[in-house]
Amino acid sequence: MALTAAKYFLDPARKSTAEDEARFFRSLKVRNRNSKQTARGRLDALNAMAIELLKTPGRRIASALDIGISSGVTTAELYDAFRDAGMAPSLVATDLSIYASIVHLSPDIRVLIDSCGDILQYDIHGFAVRPWRRRLDRFTGMSLFKSAIEKRYADAARKALKGGGAKADRVALINPRLAAYDNIELREDDLLKRNPEFASRFDFIRAANVLNREYFEEATLRAAVATLKSYLSGPGALLLIVRTNDGTGHHGAFYELGADGRLSEVRTIGGGSELAAIVDATEPAP
């Protein structure tokens, strides 16, 4: 059973294991229906490739952007890889949902709500209850139980948080190691909404397990790739687009922004990127 948010974030006596942490974040599903959990070491091989490419003479690495960080485990590992290689870029880490509030409706009832207003967890007398349904819930009776909890506490928690009618603790839904790094900037950000603050800012961008054809339509993917390119600092800057399959490994590519404003593939990963045609067709940067 997953820990409650209050136990994970607020209990000073908590001594959770890596598995406890993974189970907790795996139990949280954000608006895009993805879990907040990412396995440790999952992107280590890609970090090594990025370091190798960034060490190429003439390339710079003063700033980096990691998109869709989930719990931030692999972001911390990327930052450590930079440091181990003697690099010290500023790092911005983004996700749709990073911050949340634990709303205390009573001493025994708490609700975890993210900044979008979505319920991530109910804490009922110290037991964690996931708001999302599994197919099995229909047969175990949990579906009815969750419906009753939602009806009683969801709106009450949202109103209490908005109106200040209950105690609320703001927490960051990330790995504690990442939270301890002062020089990593955490930002709630939606890649599908271009952020002018990021324009021409980053020497390296990682978009790992963020964009794929199963979740997004062609037009949305084209816009997202164009946005990523607009965030690159200039010629020589690198973009990594990759998708990980637990059975077949990593598939994607590193792309370099050229002086002509176009992206060109500089290293293929696995079977290559499913977005290769979109990247190739992206208009040159103005």
N, C-alpha and C positions, 0 to 999 in steps of 0.2 A: 504494500500500500504506500502511496506517495505521502510525503510529509505535507502538513498544512503550510500555507504561506507564513502564518504567524510563527510556527515552529521553526521554519527555515530561516526567516529573516529577523525575528524579534527575540528568539530565545538565546540569551547569552551563554547558556550551558550546552547549547547544541554542539555535538561533535559528529557531524554527518560524514559519511564516506563518499567517495566519488560515485558509487552506485546510487546512494541516496540522492545526490545532486542530480544525476542523470534521470532518475525516476521522477523527481519533482518537476524538472523542466519538460520531460516527455509528457507529463500529464496536462501541461498548459497548451491550449491551442488558441492562436490569435485569429484575427479577422479573416486572413487568407486560408484558414483551416490547417495551417502548418503547425507542427509542434515546435516548441522553443528549444528543443534539445538537439545537440549535435555531438557526435562521438569524438572523443579525444583522439588526436593524431590523424584524423580523417584526411586532412589536406596537407600533411607534412611533405609528401613527395612534390606537391605543387609549389610549396614554399621554397623548396630547394631549387626548383626550376626557375622561379621568379628571381631568387637571389643571383643565380648564374647569369640570367639575362641582364639584370640590373647592374651587374659588375662589368658589363661590356664597356670598353673605353668610349667616352663621349656621352654616356648616359648619366642622368642625374637622378637622385632619389631624395628629394627634400620633403615631399609630401605624398601621402598615400590615402586611399579611400577603400574601405571594406564595406560592401553592401549586403544587406540581409544577414546580419550577424547572428541571429537566433539567440542562443544563450551567451555567445561571445567566447566560447572555449577556443575555437579555431582562430579567432581574432587575437587572443592573447598569445597563441602559438605563433602566429605570423609576426607579431611584434617581437617576440623572443628571438625568432629566426633573424629578423633585421639586426637586432642587437648583437647576436652571436657572430654575425657577418661583419660587424664593425660599422653598421649603418644606423643612423639616428633620425629617420624621417618623422615628421609629425603625422599622426594617424587619426583619421576621422572614421568612426564606426557607426553605421546607420542600420536601422530596422524600422519596420512599421510601428512596432510596439516595444518600447524599452522600459517605460515607466508605468507604474501601477500604484494603486492605493489599497491597503487593507482597511476596510470599513468595519468598525466594531459596532454591530447593531445591539449586542448585549454581551455580557461576559462570556457567553458560550456560543455566540453566533457571529461569524465574521465572513465577509465577502471580499474577494480579490477582484478588483475592477481595473482594467487598463485605461490608458488615456483616451481611447476611443469610446469608452463607456461600455465595453464588452465585458461580460462576466467571465473570469478565468477559473475561478474555484469558489466553492462554498465550503466553509469550515463549520461543521455542525457538531458541537460538543467535542471538538478535538479530532474529528474524522474528516478527511478531505473527500469532497464530492465533486467530481468533474461535471460541468454543465453540459458538455457535449455528449451525444448519444452514440453508443455502439449498437451494432445489430443484435448482439446478445442481450442488451438491456430489455428488449421487448419480451424476452422469454423468462427473464429472472425477476421481473417486476421493478427493476431499477428505473425503467422509463417513466412509470407512474410516479415513483418516488421523486425523481428529479423534476418532473412537472410540478408536483406539489411544492417542492422547495423553491423552484423558480417563481411560481405564482405568489408565494408568501414573501420572498426576500429580494428578488431581483430589482423591482422598481423601488422598493423601500431603501435598498442600499444606494441606488443611483440618486434618489432624492436627498438622502442624508448626506451624501458626498457633495452634491451640488449646493445644498443649503447650509452645510456646516452643522447639521443636526446630530452628528455622531463623531466620535473620535476616528481619525483616519491617519494611518502611517503610510507615507510615500516611500516606495521601494523601487529599486532598479532590477529588472528581470534579467540579470546577467550573472555570469560566473564571477565569484568573489575576487579571483586573481585579476580579472580585467578591471573590475571596479577599483582595485588598489593602484592602478597606474594613473598617475596625475597627468601625464602628457598624452593620454588618449582621449579624444573628444567624442562623447556619445551624443548622437543626434537621432531623434525620431524623424524619419524622412520617408517619403514615398517616391520611388524611382519613376513612377508614372506621372509625377508632377515635377516638372523641371525646376530646380532650385537655383536661382540666380547667384546665390552665395558660393556655389560650387563651380561656376563657370571658369574654365581655363586654369584650374587650381592644382590638379593632381598629376604627379609624375607616374604613378602606378595606381590602377584601379582593379580590384578583384570583385567580380560578380559570379560567385560560386553558388550553384544550385538555386538560382534566383529566377532566371528566364528560361522558359521551355515552351514548346508548342502544345503541350497538353493543357497548360493553364491559361495561355494567352493567345489571342487572335493575331493574325499576321500584322495588321495595322498597329496593334499595341506593341508588338515586338519591334517593329521598325522604329516607332517613336522612342522606345526605351533605348535601343542601340544608338540612335542619334543623340539622345540625352547623355549617355555615357561618353560618347566621343566629345561632346561639348564640354565635359568636365576635365578632359585631358589638358595638361599645361602647354603642350606644344610639340613640335617635331621631336621624335625620340621617346615620347611618353608611351607607356605600355598599358594595355587593357587585357585582362584575363577573363574570358567567358568560358565557363566549364559546368558540366553536369556530372554528378557522381551516381553510378549505378552500383548497388551493393554486390551485384553478381559479376559485372563486367568491368568495373573500375571507373576511372575518370575519362571523360570524353569532352574535348573542347579545343581551345587554341589561345595562344598569346598573340595579340595584335599590336603593331606599332603604328603610331600616327606619323605620317610622312610630311615632308615639306609642302606637298601638294594638297594637304588637308584630307587625304584618304587613309584608311586603315589597311594595312597589309599584314598577312599572317607571317609570323616569324618562328613559331613552333607549334606543331600539331600535337595534341594530347589524345592518346587512344585512337578512337575512330573519327576524331575531329568534331567540330562544333555543328550542332543541328541548325545553328543560326548563320552558318558561313555565307549562304546566299544573301541573307539580309545585310550582313556586315559588308560584303563586297558591293552591294547596291547602295549603300549609304552615301548621301551626297557629301562632297568635300566641305570641310568646315569653312565658314565665311572668313 
